Amino acid sequence: MIPRAALISLALLAIPAAAAELELRGRGEAALPLLGPIYTATLHAPATIPAARILAVDTPRRLTIVYHRRIRAEQLVRTGEKTIARQLDPAEREPIRPGLASLHAAMEDVGPGDRYVLDYHPDRGLALRLNRRTLFFADAPRLAEAYFGIWLAPGGLSESLRRQLLGQGPRASAGPTPLHFP
């Protein structure tokens, strides 16, 4: 039997190869009114996929978040859970609950310059990396749809940031996007 860590490593070797088919779709900076910039986010996805299909289970995508300040893992988890609870009803959340708990258990504190990358490819699965270190991996298309939805679905953290990431709004150079935490 192959150890779990070896299987994860083998599966993750293939995910970066998918980057060749991904192109920058949008970029935005998130901020809080009194604290200023929190992070800069970029979204990569195939150029041929319309924005309305970015969250589809057959669409590969990558969200990169570079932090500008220190944030505890507990804060990241709490924000993710509250946003998903607002976006999905209990019946939609139940099937992803175990994967969501595992992803959140893997999260770590971040500081200025730290980079979280959320990668999804329909043939390879969902991966969460912090500074190139893989923290989580699962073959979980619905979890990927829900988690990317925190930033990309209506009712997420910020409609303005969502539009910027999808390439539908002003670029980050227009100023930081205020976040609205649940």
N, CA, C and O of each residue as an XYZ file, in Angstrom:
728
protein
N       0.838     -1.176      0.000
C       0.000      0.000      0.000
C       0.886      1.243      0.000
O       1.866      1.310      0.742
N       0.539      2.232     -0.836
C       1.301      3.468     -0.938
C       0.857      4.411      0.179
O      -0.341      4.613      0.376
N       1.813      4.991      0.913
C       1.445      5.928      1.978
C       0.650      7.122      1.437
O       0.853      7.554      0.303
N      -0.257      7.645      2.268
C      -1.119      8.766      1.871
C      -0.296      9.967      1.406
O      -0.643     10.596      0.406
N       0.777     10.292      2.106
C       1.609     11.448      1.742
C       2.197     11.276      0.342
O       2.293     12.244     -0.412
N       2.587     10.063     -0.007
C       3.140      9.813     -1.341
C       2.064      9.995     -2.409
O       2.335     10.550     -3.474
N       0.855      9.535     -2.131
C      -0.239      9.705     -3.089
C      -0.555     11.181     -3.308
O      -0.764     11.618     -4.440
N      -0.587     11.941     -2.222
C      -0.848     13.375     -2.344
C       0.249     14.033     -3.160
O      -0.037     14.853     -4.032
N       1.496     13.686     -2.892
C       2.613     14.275     -3.639
C       2.513     13.964     -5.119
O       2.741     14.840     -5.954
N       2.175     12.727     -5.454
C       2.048     12.352     -6.863
C       0.907     13.107     -7.533
O       1.051     13.588     -8.656
N      -0.214     13.209     -6.850
C      -1.360     13.916     -7.412
C      -1.050     15.388     -7.621
O      -1.476     15.980     -8.612
N      -0.322     15.973     -6.708
C      -0.038     17.405     -6.792
C       1.012     17.736     -7.842
O       1.073     18.871     -8.316
N       1.822     16.782     -8.207
C       2.793     17.040     -9.260
C       2.089     17.422    -10.556
O       2.619     18.208    -11.340
N       0.913     16.878    -10.785
C       0.189     17.141    -12.019
C      -0.530     18.484    -12.005
O      -0.755     19.057    -13.071
N      -0.895     19.004    -10.847
C      -1.686     20.234    -10.811
C      -0.956     21.418    -11.418
O      -1.561     22.118    -12.231
N       0.308     21.699    -11.085
C       0.949     22.853    -11.714
C       1.030     22.756    -13.234
O       1.077     23.783    -13.911
N       1.046     21.550    -13.777
C       1.077     21.396    -15.228
C      -0.173     21.988    -15.866
O      -0.141     22.417    -17.019
N      -1.275     22.012    -15.118
C      -2.508     22.580    -15.642
C      -2.404     24.089    -15.811
O      -3.214     24.683    -16.523
N      -1.422     24.722    -15.168
C      -1.293     26.171    -15.231
C      -1.086     26.657    -16.658
O      -1.441     27.792    -16.978
N      -0.519     25.819    -17.523
C      -0.274     26.233    -18.900
C      -1.573     26.612    -19.599
O      -1.554     27.459    -20.492
N      -2.697     26.015    -19.224
C      -3.965     26.325    -19.871
C      -4.704     27.467    -19.170
O      -5.778     27.870    -19.616
N      -4.152     27.982    -18.101
C      -4.794     29.043    -17.339
C      -4.183     30.392    -17.683
O      -2.971     30.513    -17.859
N      -5.039     31.403    -17.774
C      -4.587     32.763    -18.045
C      -5.140     33.687    -16.977
O      -6.180     33.409    -16.379
N      -4.442     34.783    -16.742
C      -4.910     35.762    -15.775
C      -6.257     36.309    -16.217
O      -6.396     36.838    -17.319
N      -7.252     36.174    -15.340
C      -8.601     36.687    -15.632
C      -8.864     37.999    -14.919
O      -9.583     38.860    -15.426
N      -8.271     38.149    -13.725
C      -8.507     39.383    -12.998
C      -7.653     39.478    -11.755
O      -7.070     38.498    -11.289
N      -7.598     40.695    -11.233
C      -6.774     40.985    -10.060
C      -7.484     42.040     -9.246
O      -8.090     42.956     -9.802
N      -7.413     41.919     -7.921
C      -8.011     42.930     -7.065
C      -7.342     42.948     -5.706
O      -6.715     41.978     -5.282
N      -7.491     44.070     -5.042
C      -6.936     44.214     -3.696
C      -8.088     44.400     -2.731
O      -8.967     45.233     -2.949
N      -8.079     43.614     -1.656
C      -9.116     43.708     -0.638
C      -8.600     44.524      0.535
O      -7.426     44.444      0.900
N      -9.501     45.314      1.123
C      -9.107     46.170      2.236
C     -10.250     46.283      3.236
O     -11.410     46.034      2.909
N      -9.904     46.657      4.439
C     -10.887     46.995      5.467
C     -10.747     48.491      5.731
O      -9.632     49.014      5.743
N     -11.864     49.185      5.943
C     -11.826     50.645      6.046
C     -10.763     51.210      6.985
O     -10.033     52.115      6.580
N     -10.644     50.732      8.190
C      -9.684     51.312      9.124
C      -8.308     50.655      9.083
O      -7.337     51.213      9.593
N      -8.225     49.480      8.483
C      -6.960     48.738      8.466
C      -6.184     48.876      7.162
O      -4.979     48.629      7.134
N      -6.844     49.259      6.103
C      -6.179     49.363      4.812
C      -6.097     48.020      4.106
O      -6.880     47.118      4.404
N      -5.152     47.873      3.165
C      -5.054     46.658      2.362
C      -4.819     45.402      3.214
O      -3.981     45.389      4.115
N      -5.578     44.359      2.904
C      -5.467     43.072      3.587
C      -4.720     42.076      2.700
O      -3.790     41.407      3.148
N      -5.139     41.986      1.436
C      -4.487     41.077      0.501
C      -4.740     41.499     -0.933
O      -5.647     42.279     -1.225
N      -3.910     40.959     -1.826
C      -4.101     41.095     -3.261
C      -4.418     39.704     -3.793
O      -3.735     38.736     -3.461
N      -5.453     39.607     -4.618
C      -5.878     38.312     -5.157
C      -5.818     38.339     -6.676
O      -6.090     39.363     -7.301
N      -5.458     37.201     -7.263
C      -5.500     37.042     -8.713
C      -6.229     35.743     -9.032
O      -6.136     34.762     -8.294
N      -6.947     35.758    -10.134
C      -7.658     34.579    -10.608
C      -7.124     34.199    -11.977
O      -7.031     35.035    -12.875
N      -6.772     32.918    -12.128
C      -6.369     32.364    -13.413
C      -7.376     31.287    -13.803
O      -7.772     30.465    -12.977
N      -7.783     31.302    -15.065
C      -8.723     30.316    -15.609
C      -8.555     30.320    -17.128
O      -7.930     31.227    -17.677
N      -9.108     29.313    -17.811
C      -9.000     29.314    -19.272
C      -9.644     30.560    -19.876
O     -10.718     30.981    -19.446
N      -8.993     31.138    -20.860
C      -9.485     32.354    -21.502
C     -10.815     32.128    -22.211
O     -11.598     33.063    -22.374
N     -11.071     30.903    -22.630
C     -12.284     30.608    -23.406
C     -13.526     30.408    -22.542
O     -14.632     30.309    -23.073
N     -13.364     30.347    -21.236
C     -14.495     30.098    -20.343
C     -15.142     31.428    -19.958
O     -14.463     32.316    -19.442
N     -16.456     31.577    -20.203
C     -17.109     32.818    -19.775
C     -17.160     32.915    -18.248
O     -17.151     31.899    -17.553
N     -17.212     34.133    -17.742
C     -17.221     34.359    -16.296
C     -18.331     33.568    -15.603
O     -18.143     33.101    -14.480
N     -19.464     33.415    -16.247
C     -20.599     32.697    -15.650
C     -20.288     31.217    -15.411
O     -20.991     30.562    -14.642
N     -19.246     30.678    -16.059
C     -18.912     29.254    -15.905
C     -17.639     29.024    -15.094
O     -17.165     27.892    -15.002
N     -17.084     30.075    -14.511
C     -15.833     29.926    -13.753
C     -15.979     28.913    -12.626
O     -15.035     28.172    -12.354
N     -17.135     28.857    -11.960
C     -17.318     27.943    -10.827
C     -17.804     26.555    -11.232
O     -17.997     25.700    -10.367
N     -18.004     26.312    -12.511
C     -18.473     24.999    -12.965
C     -17.464     23.911    -12.582
O     -16.256     24.150    -12.568
N     -17.973     22.717    -12.271
C     -17.090     21.634    -11.815
C     -16.125     21.164    -12.893
O     -15.155     20.471    -12.586
N     -16.371     21.529    -14.163
C     -15.454     21.128    -15.228
C     -14.484     22.247    -15.626
O     -13.796     22.126    -16.640
N     -14.418     23.337    -14.843
C     -13.540     24.467    -15.158
C     -12.328     24.497    -14.226
O     -12.486     24.670    -13.018
N     -11.121     24.329    -14.773
C      -9.919     24.490    -13.936
C      -9.736     25.961    -13.580
O     -10.083     26.848    -14.361
N      -9.181     26.212    -12.386
C      -8.969     27.584    -11.959
C      -7.959     27.646    -10.834
O      -7.698     26.656    -10.150
N      -7.394     28.834    -10.654
C      -6.424     29.052     -9.584
C      -6.670     30.439     -8.998
O      -6.741     31.432     -9.722
N      -6.796     30.487     -7.687
C      -6.914     31.748     -6.967
C      -5.674     31.892     -6.096
O      -5.370     31.019     -5.283
N      -4.965     32.992     -6.271
C      -3.763     33.266     -5.481
C      -4.037     34.491     -4.622
O      -4.504     35.517     -5.117
N      -3.744     34.376     -3.337
C      -3.940     35.484     -2.408
C      -2.614     35.769     -1.723
O      -2.050     34.901     -1.057
N      -2.120     36.991     -1.889
C      -0.881     37.432     -1.241
C      -1.281     38.416     -0.146
O      -1.897     39.447     -0.414
N      -0.921     38.082      1.088
C      -1.348     38.860      2.252
C      -0.410     40.028      2.525
O       0.799     39.943      2.309
N      -1.001     41.126      3.007
C      -0.250     42.330      3.347
C      -0.154     42.548      4.854
O       0.522     43.468      5.315
N      -0.833     41.698      5.614
C      -0.811     41.826      7.076
C      -1.034     40.464      7.704
O      -1.418     39.503      7.037
N      -0.786     40.404      8.987
C      -0.915     39.175      9.752
C      -2.394     38.844      9.992
O      -3.176     39.707     10.390
N      -2.762     37.580      9.742
C      -4.127     37.111     10.009
C      -4.026     35.699     10.578
O      -3.336     34.842     10.028
N      -4.713     35.476     11.670
C      -4.719     34.144     12.293
C      -5.579     33.179     11.471
O      -6.561     33.581     10.846
N      -5.196     31.920     11.483
C      -5.946     30.891     10.767
C      -7.394     30.867     11.229
O      -8.302     30.668     10.421
N      -7.617     31.068     12.522
C      -8.982     31.038     13.057
C      -9.857     32.099     12.391
O     -11.041     31.866     12.144
N      -9.276     33.261     12.102
C     -10.029     34.323     11.434
C     -10.368     33.925      9.995
O     -11.482     34.151      9.523
N      -9.398     33.335      9.314
C      -9.636     32.886      7.942
C     -10.744     31.830      7.905
O     -11.639     31.879      7.062
N     -10.665     30.882      8.832
C     -11.661     29.805      8.903
C     -13.039     30.372      9.216
O     -14.020     30.020      8.560
N     -13.117     31.236     10.201
C     -14.402     31.814     10.597
C     -15.048     32.576      9.431
O     -16.250     32.453      9.196
N     -14.257     33.350      8.716
C     -14.781     34.102      7.579
C     -15.264     33.155      6.484
O     -16.330     33.368      5.906
N     -14.487     32.111      6.197
C     -14.891     31.132      5.191
C     -16.175     30.427      5.565
O     -17.068     30.274      4.731
N     -16.278     29.992      6.816
C     -17.485     29.278      7.259
C     -18.717     30.173      7.207
O     -19.777     29.745      6.750
N     -18.584     31.412      7.670
C     -19.731     32.325      7.668
C     -20.167     32.666      6.246
O     -21.363     32.754      5.968
N     -19.211     32.857      5.353
C     -19.559     33.194      3.973
C     -20.257     32.032      3.296
O     -21.279     32.222      2.638
N     -19.720     30.831      3.446
C     -20.355     29.652      2.841
C     -21.734     29.412      3.444
O     -22.657     29.032      2.725
N     -21.893     29.625      4.745
C     -23.204     29.452      5.389
C     -24.222     30.448      4.822
O     -25.406     30.132      4.701
N     -23.761     31.634      4.480
C     -24.646     32.640      3.888
C     -24.981     32.292      2.436
O     -26.087     32.564      1.969
N     -24.031     31.695      1.728
C     -24.217     31.429      0.301
C     -24.977     30.134      0.013
O     -25.692     30.044     -0.985
N     -24.829     29.139      0.875
C     -25.427     27.823      0.626
C     -26.410     27.467      1.729
O     -26.195     27.789      2.897
N     -27.483     26.802      1.347
C     -28.419     26.358      2.385
C     -27.872     25.083      3.040
O     -26.946     24.471      2.509
N     -28.429     24.679      4.183
C     -27.885     23.515      4.911
C     -27.794     22.239      4.065
O     -26.842     21.473      4.212
N     -28.758     22.006      3.197
C     -28.718     20.800      2.354
C     -27.544     20.838      1.376
O     -26.977     19.795      1.052
N     -27.177     22.023      0.907
C     -26.028     22.161      0.003
C     -24.704     22.053      0.755
O     -23.711     21.584      0.200
N     -24.687     22.483      2.013
C     -23.456     22.440      2.818
C     -23.147     21.029      3.334
O     -21.979     20.670      3.477
N     -24.158     20.246      3.608
C     -23.941     18.938      4.254
C     -22.968     18.035      3.493
O     -22.074     17.467      4.120
N     -23.097     17.875      2.166
C     -22.157     16.977      1.467
C     -20.705     17.445      1.492
O     -19.792     16.626      1.391
N     -20.481     18.753      1.626
C     -19.100     19.252      1.617
C     -18.542     19.434      3.029
O     -17.366     19.764      3.187
N     -19.362     19.225      4.046
C     -18.957     19.475      5.431
C     -17.667     18.764      5.823
O     -16.790     19.416      6.388
N     -17.493     17.457      5.559
C     -16.233     16.805      5.961
C     -15.006     17.387      5.248
O     -13.972     17.605      5.881
N     -15.110     17.638      3.954
C     -13.989     18.219      3.217
C     -13.678     19.631      3.671
O     -12.513     20.017      3.767
N     -14.720     20.402      3.950
C     -14.539     21.764      4.439
C     -13.833     21.757      5.792
O     -12.944     22.570      6.041
N     -14.235     20.837      6.659
C     -13.579     20.729      7.970
C     -12.104     20.370      7.814
O     -11.261     20.915      8.526
N     -11.782     19.465      6.898
C     -10.384     19.077      6.669
C      -9.572     20.234      6.093
O      -8.442     20.475      6.518
N     -10.150     20.951      5.122
C      -9.463     22.096      4.532
C      -9.196     23.145      5.612
O      -8.090     23.676      5.706
N     -10.200     23.437      6.414
C     -10.030     24.450      7.463
C      -9.038     24.003      8.534
O      -8.293     24.828      9.063
N      -9.016     22.731      8.856
C      -8.061     22.225      9.851
C      -6.623     22.359      9.356
O      -5.693     22.444     10.158
N      -6.442     22.377      8.043
C      -5.104     22.472      7.459
C      -4.590     23.913      7.370
O      -3.394     24.127      7.169
N      -5.465     24.888      7.515
C      -5.059     26.291      7.338
C      -4.125     26.747      8.448
O      -4.205     26.278      9.583
N      -3.234     27.674      8.094
C      -2.242     28.203      9.026
C      -2.314     29.722      9.045
O      -2.852     30.342      8.127
N      -1.766     30.313     10.101
C      -1.670     31.767     10.193
C      -0.857     32.296      9.015
O       0.018     31.604      8.494
N      -1.153     33.528      8.600
C      -0.399     34.171      7.522
C       0.135     35.517      7.992
O      -0.369     36.105      8.949
N       1.156     35.987      7.306
C       1.746     37.300      7.572
C       2.053     37.990      6.264
O       1.808     37.426      5.198
N       2.586     39.203      6.321
C       2.903     39.946      5.106
C       3.804     39.133      4.158
O       4.838     38.603      4.561
N       3.382     39.054      2.902
C       4.141     38.325      1.888
C       3.751     36.871      1.736
O       4.118     36.244      0.742
N       3.011     36.308      2.696
C       2.574     34.912      2.565
C       1.576     34.786      1.419
O       0.812     35.706      1.126
N       1.607     33.615      0.778
C       0.796     33.373     -0.418
C       0.024     32.063     -0.286
O       0.606     30.979     -0.251
N      -1.309     32.191     -0.213
C      -2.179     31.013     -0.299
C      -2.564     30.841     -1.762
O      -2.912     31.811     -2.437
N      -2.500     29.598     -2.253
C      -2.942     29.279     -3.608
C      -3.977     28.173     -3.502
O      -3.724     27.116     -2.924
N      -5.150     28.436     -4.073
C      -6.224     27.460     -4.152
C      -6.306     27.045     -5.607
O      -6.634     27.857     -6.472
N      -6.010     25.783     -5.880
C      -5.966     25.242     -7.241
C      -7.045     24.194     -7.413
O      -7.263     23.360     -6.533
N      -7.723     24.241     -8.557
C      -8.687     23.183     -8.862
C      -8.547     22.810    -10.332
O      -8.498     23.670    -11.211
N      -8.483     21.508    -10.571
C      -8.531     20.966    -11.925
C      -9.468     19.764    -11.883
O      -9.307     18.895    -11.026
N     -10.445     19.691    -12.790
C     -11.437     18.613    -12.719
C     -10.844     17.202    -12.773
O     -11.434     16.266    -12.232
N      -9.689     17.040    -13.415
C      -9.067     15.715    -13.502
C      -8.081     15.435    -12.377
O      -7.619     14.305    -12.221
N      -7.753     16.465    -11.586
C      -6.700     16.296    -10.586
C      -7.126     16.635     -9.169
O      -6.475     16.194     -8.221
N      -8.202     17.406     -8.987
C      -8.695     17.698     -7.653
C      -8.432     19.119     -7.199
O      -8.041     19.989     -7.977
N      -8.662     19.322     -5.903
C      -8.537     20.624     -5.245
C      -7.321     20.603     -4.334
O      -7.144     19.669     -3.552
N      -6.493     21.617     -4.429
C      -5.305     21.711     -3.573
C      -5.241     23.103     -2.949
O      -5.586     24.102     -3.581
N      -4.796     23.143     -1.705
C      -4.519     24.397     -1.013
C      -3.056     24.378     -0.631
O      -2.583     23.456      0.032
N      -2.326     25.437     -1.071
C      -0.907     25.537     -0.748
C      -0.657     26.860     -0.043
O      -1.311     27.864     -0.325
N       0.291     26.848      0.871
C       0.766     28.063      1.517
C       2.259     28.146      1.247
O       3.030     27.289      1.679
N       2.657     29.192      0.525
C       4.070     29.383      0.190
C       4.684     28.124     -0.418
O       5.764     27.691     -0.017
N       3.983     27.545     -1.387
C       4.420     26.360     -2.147
C       4.349     25.045     -1.374
O       4.711     23.996     -1.909
N       3.893     25.086     -0.140
C       3.757     23.879      0.679
C       2.301     23.422      0.633
O       1.403     24.187      0.984
N       2.062     22.202      0.210
C       0.699     21.692      0.121
C       0.169     21.386      1.516
O       0.771     20.634      2.283
N      -0.983     21.996      1.824
C      -1.619     21.786      3.123
C      -2.828     20.870      3.030
O      -3.194     20.213      4.005
N      -3.454     20.827      1.843
C      -4.710     20.085      1.689
C      -4.838     19.650      0.243
O      -4.460     20.377     -0.675
N      -5.378     18.448      0.052
C      -5.681     17.951     -1.283
C      -6.883     17.031     -1.199
O      -6.966     16.198     -0.296
N      -7.825     17.173     -2.141
C      -8.994     16.282     -2.186
C      -9.580     16.284     -3.591
O      -9.508     17.280     -4.311
N     -10.152     15.167     -3.957
C     -10.930     15.092     -5.185
C     -12.350     15.486     -4.786
O     -13.169     14.629     -4.452
N     -12.634     16.785     -4.822
C     -13.874     17.308     -4.256
C     -14.406     18.476     -5.097
O     -14.252     19.634     -4.710
N     -15.028     18.179     -6.238
C     -15.489     19.257     -7.120
C     -16.492     20.207     -6.464
O     -16.421     21.416     -6.685
N     -17.407     19.692     -5.676
C     -18.412     20.574     -5.034
C     -17.770     21.435     -3.946
O     -18.162     22.587     -3.762
N     -16.795     20.895     -3.230
C     -16.069     21.698     -2.254
C     -15.314     22.808     -2.973
O     -15.289     23.944     -2.499
N     -14.699     22.498     -4.110
C     -13.989     23.514     -4.895
C     -14.956     24.618     -5.329
O     -14.644     25.804     -5.215
N     -16.107     24.230     -5.818
C     -17.110     25.207     -6.252
C     -17.507     26.124     -5.090
O     -17.575     27.342     -5.255
N     -17.766     25.543     -3.926
C     -18.173     26.329     -2.760
C     -17.042     27.220     -2.257
O     -17.270     28.383     -1.923
N     -15.822     26.681     -2.200
C     -14.742     27.464     -1.611
C     -14.314     28.609     -2.523
O     -14.088     29.721     -2.044
N     -14.199     28.362     -3.811
C     -13.910     29.450     -4.739
C     -15.048     30.471     -4.720
O     -14.834     31.659     -4.962
N     -16.257     29.992     -4.428
C     -17.423     30.868     -4.374
C     -17.327     31.949     -3.315
O     -18.000     32.974     -3.417
N     -16.497     31.738     -2.295
C     -16.295     32.772     -1.280
C     -15.885     34.082     -1.952
O     -16.289     35.159     -1.515
N     -15.093     33.991     -3.003
C     -14.612     35.160     -3.732
C     -15.360     35.387     -5.040
O     -15.483     36.524     -5.496
N     -15.864     34.307     -5.649
C     -16.342     34.402     -7.027
C     -17.841     34.270     -7.216
O     -18.336     34.558     -8.305
N     -18.582     33.849     -6.211
C     -20.031     33.702     -6.327
C     -20.731     34.941     -5.764
O     -20.181     35.629     -4.904
N     -21.930     35.220     -6.244
C     -22.699     36.321     -5.651
C     -22.878     36.087     -4.147
O     -23.027     34.953     -3.693
N     -22.860     37.176     -3.395
C     -23.029     37.070     -1.949
C     -21.757     36.706     -1.211
O     -21.808     36.336     -0.037
N     -20.609     36.804     -1.882
C     -19.332     36.471     -1.258
C     -18.789     37.617     -0.430
O     -19.541     38.466      0.048
N     -17.484     37.634     -0.265
C     -16.850     38.645      0.579
C     -17.028     40.067      0.057
O     -17.223     40.996      0.842
N     -16.964     40.244     -1.259
C     -17.063     41.587     -1.832
C     -17.497     41.481     -3.290
O     -16.835     40.816     -4.086
N     -18.594     42.126     -3.642
C     -19.060     42.110     -5.031
C     -18.065     42.821     -5.946
O     -17.851     42.400     -7.083
N     -17.466     43.883     -5.456
C     -16.493     44.624     -6.256
C     -15.251     43.765     -6.538
O     -14.765     43.720     -7.669
N     -14.749     43.093     -5.512
C     -13.596     42.207     -5.702
C     -13.957     41.062     -6.637
O     -13.156     40.677     -7.489
N     -15.148     40.521     -6.484
C     -15.624     39.448     -7.364
C     -15.571     39.905     -8.823
O     -15.058     39.184     -9.679
N     -16.090     41.082     -9.108
C     -16.089     41.591    -10.490
C     -14.664     41.803    -10.996
O     -14.365     41.511    -12.154
N     -13.785     42.311    -10.128
C     -12.392     42.505    -10.544
C     -11.733     41.172    -10.884
O     -11.051     41.056    -11.902
N     -11.935     40.166    -10.032
C     -11.317     38.858    -10.275
C     -11.851     38.215    -11.549
O     -11.115     37.529    -12.258
N     -13.125     38.436    -11.836
C     -13.725     37.863    -13.043
C     -13.438     38.707    -14.286
O     -13.884     38.376    -15.384
N     -12.685     39.804    -14.102
C     -12.341     40.655    -15.238
C     -13.499     41.522    -15.690
O     -13.531     41.955    -16.842
N     -14.455     41.784    -14.801
C     -15.644     42.547    -15.172
C     -15.710     43.931    -14.543
O     -16.663     44.674    -14.777
N     -14.711     44.280    -13.752
C     -14.770     45.559    -13.054
C     -13.459     46.292    -13.172
O     -12.546     45.850    -13.870
N     -13.366     47.432    -12.474
C     -12.114     48.192    -12.506
C     -10.967     47.385    -11.926
O     -11.164     46.572    -11.023
N      -9.797     47.607    -12.433
C      -8.596     46.916    -11.954
C      -8.238     47.377    -10.555
O      -8.754     48.387    -10.078
N      -7.355     46.639     -9.896
C      -6.931     46.972     -8.538
C      -6.307     48.351     -8.474
O      -6.310     48.977     -7.414
N      -5.771     48.843     -9.587
C      -5.142     50.154     -9.564
C      -6.154     51.253     -9.253
O      -5.771     52.370     -8.902
N      -7.444     50.941     -9.381
C      -8.474     51.916     -9.065
C      -8.625     52.084     -7.559
O      -9.363     52.959     -7.107
N      -7.941     51.262     -6.781
C      -8.001     51.364     -5.320
C      -8.468     50.061     -4.711
O      -9.047     49.223     -5.403
N      -8.224     49.879     -3.420
C      -8.611     48.646     -2.757
C     -10.123     48.469     -2.713
O     -10.878     49.441     -2.699
N     -10.540     47.233     -2.693
C     -11.942     46.871     -2.597
C     -12.297     46.635     -1.141
O     -11.662     45.811     -0.484
N     -13.302     47.341     -0.615
C     -13.669     47.100      0.784
C     -14.294     45.716      0.945
O     -15.107     45.289      0.125
N     -13.905     45.031      1.999
C     -14.473     43.726      2.320
C     -15.630     43.906      3.289
O     -15.643     44.816      4.117
N     -16.591     43.017      3.161
C     -17.739     43.030      4.062
C     -17.808     41.666      4.712
O     -18.369     40.729      4.144
N     -17.241     41.549      5.896
C     -17.210     40.269      6.586
C     -18.574     39.967      7.167
O     -19.232     40.851      7.715
N     -18.998     38.723      7.050
C     -20.297     38.335      7.599
C     -20.314     38.428      9.114
O     -21.333     38.136      9.739
